[in-house]
Amino acid sequence: MHDIALDKRLEADTLPVTELPLCRVLLMNDTRFPWVVLVPRQPNVSEVFELSPDDQTQLWREASALAEAMKAGFDGDKMNIATLGNVVSQLHVHLIVRYHDDEAWPGPVWGKGTPETYGLDHQAEVRDRLLALIEGLSLVPQNDT
């Protein structure tokens, strides 16, 4: 897998968690929502359809499995999965655990309130929680032939 530079905005707004077979897992630096961003390690890709068919399948395998684990692990009411890319063109997928009583409900999280950044202890706690969830997932690329 290529060592692809991370968009400067993603780098500024997120904290590294781990790497999956296709994607980097980044924690959005906002304690108000359990929120990760998956970034495929592919050069010059801004749209899902620009990935190879196998990488498209792997992207959704990783996003779906992690979203399901996060919803259960963070006891969420709903998962938001989004690939907007209007501000940051590098392909990335947001996985956001939502609650009926969160400050942005039922609307999108973007532009609502002020982000609350993680302290080191809280960041380590959430990172460890995410790593435990990821450890139980089966994300190895499958050859469908």
C-alpha positions as CSV (number, residue, x, y, z in Angstrom):
1,M,0.0,0.0,0.0
2,H,1.3,3.5,-0.9
3,D,2.4,6.0,1.7
4,I,0.1,8.8,0.7
5,A,0.3,12.3,2.2
6,L,-2.7,13.3,4.3
7,D,-4.6,16.4,3.3
8,K,-3.5,19.3,5.6
9,R,-7.0,19.9,6.8
10,L,-7.5,16.3,7.8
11,E,-4.2,16.3,9.5
12,A,-5.1,19.4,11.5
13,D,-8.6,18.2,12.5
14,T,-7.9,14.5,13.4
15,L,-5.8,12.3,15.5
16,P,-4.3,9.0,14.3
17,V,-5.8,5.7,15.5
18,T,-4.6,2.8,13.3
19,E,-4.4,1.5,9.8
20,L,-6.8,-1.0,8.2
21,P,-6.0,-3.0,5.1
22,L,-7.1,-0.1,2.8
23,C,-7.7,2.9,5.1
24,R,-6.1,5.0,7.7
25,V,-8.4,5.4,10.7
26,L,-8.4,8.9,12.2
27,L,-10.3,10.2,15.2
28,M,-12.0,13.6,14.6
29,N,-10.7,15.9,17.3
30,D,-14.2,16.7,18.7
31,T,-15.4,15.1,21.9
32,R,-19.0,15.9,21.2
33,F,-19.4,12.9,18.8
34,P,-17.7,9.5,18.5
35,W,-16.4,10.3,15.0
36,V,-13.8,8.7,12.9
37,V,-12.6,9.3,9.3
38,L,-11.4,6.6,7.0
39,V,-8.9,7.7,4.4
40,P,-7.9,5.1,1.7
41,R,-4.2,5.1,1.1
42,Q,-4.5,5.6,-2.7
43,P,-2.9,8.5,-4.6
44,N,-5.0,11.2,-6.3
45,V,-8.4,9.8,-5.4
46,S,-11.3,12.1,-4.5
47,E,-14.3,9.9,-5.5
48,V,-15.2,6.4,-4.5
49,F,-15.7,5.5,-8.2
50,E,-12.0,6.3,-8.8
51,L,-11.0,3.4,-6.7
52,S,-10.6,0.0,-8.3
53,P,-13.6,-2.3,-7.9
54,D,-11.7,-4.4,-5.3
55,D,-10.8,-1.3,-3.4
56,Q,-14.4,0.0,-3.5
57,T,-15.5,-3.3,-2.0
58,Q,-12.8,-3.1,0.6
59,L,-13.7,0.5,1.5
60,W,-17.3,-0.4,2.1
61,R,-16.3,-3.6,4.0
62,E,-14.1,-1.4,6.4
63,A,-16.7,1.4,6.7
64,S,-19.6,-1.0,7.3
65,A,-17.8,-3.2,9.8
66,L,-16.4,-0.3,11.8
67,A,-19.7,1.6,11.7
68,E,-21.6,-1.4,13.1
69,A,-19.0,-1.9,15.8
70,M,-19.0,1.8,16.7
71,K,-22.8,2.0,16.9
72,A,-22.8,-1.0,19.4
73,G,-19.6,0.0,21.2
74,F,-20.6,3.6,21.8
75,D,-24.3,2.7,22.3
76,G,-25.4,5.0,19.5
77,D,-29.0,5.6,18.2
78,K,-27.9,6.1,14.6
79,M,-24.8,6.0,12.4
80,N,-24.0,8.8,9.9
81,I,-21.7,7.6,7.1
82,A,-20.7,10.4,4.7
83,T,-18.3,11.0,1.8
84,L,-18.8,14.7,1.0
85,G,-15.4,16.0,0.0
86,N,-16.5,19.5,-0.8
87,V,-13.9,21.1,1.4
88,V,-11.3,18.3,1.5
89,S,-11.0,16.7,-1.9
90,Q,-8.9,13.7,-0.7
91,L,-11.3,10.7,-0.5
92,H,-12.4,10.2,3.1
93,V,-15.4,8.6,4.8
94,H,-16.9,10.0,8.0
95,L,-18.4,7.5,10.5
96,I,-20.2,9.4,13.2
97,V,-22.2,7.9,16.1
98,R,-25.3,9.9,16.7
99,Y,-27.6,10.2,19.6
100,H,-31.2,11.5,19.8
101,D,-30.1,14.0,22.4
102,D,-26.8,15.2,20.8
103,E,-26.6,19.0,20.1
104,A,-26.9,18.6,16.3
105,W,-29.8,16.0,16.2
106,P,-31.5,15.4,13.9
107,G,-29.4,17.5,11.5
108,P,-25.9,17.0,10.3
109,V,-23.0,17.7,12.7
110,W,-21.2,20.1,10.4
111,G,-21.5,23.7,11.4
112,K,-23.3,23.0,14.7
113,G,-21.7,24.4,17.9
114,T,-18.0,24.6,18.6
115,P,-15.8,21.5,18.5
116,E,-14.4,20.4,21.9
117,T,-10.9,19.0,21.5
118,Y,-9.6,16.0,23.3
119,G,-7.3,16.1,26.2
120,L,-4.5,13.5,26.2
121,D,-6.2,11.2,28.7
122,H,-9.6,11.3,27.0
123,Q,-8.0,10.9,23.5
124,A,-6.1,7.8,24.8
125,E,-9.3,6.4,26.3
126,V,-11.3,6.8,23.1
127,R,-8.4,5.5,20.9
128,D,-8.1,2.4,23.1
129,R,-11.8,1.8,22.8
130,L,-11.7,2.1,19.0
131,L,-8.7,-0.2,18.8
132,A,-10.6,-2.8,20.9
133,L,-13.6,-2.5,18.6
134,I,-11.3,-2.8,15.5
135,E,-9.5,-5.8,16.9
136,G,-12.7,-7.9,16.7
137,L,-13.4,-7.1,13.0
138,S,-12.6,-9.3,10.0
139,L,-11.3,-6.8,7.5
140,V,-8.9,-8.8,5.4
141,P,-9.5,-8.2,1.7
142,Q,-11.3,-11.1,0.1
143,N,-10.6,-12.4,-3.4
144,D,-14.1,-12.9,-4.9
145,T,-12.8,-15.0,-7.8
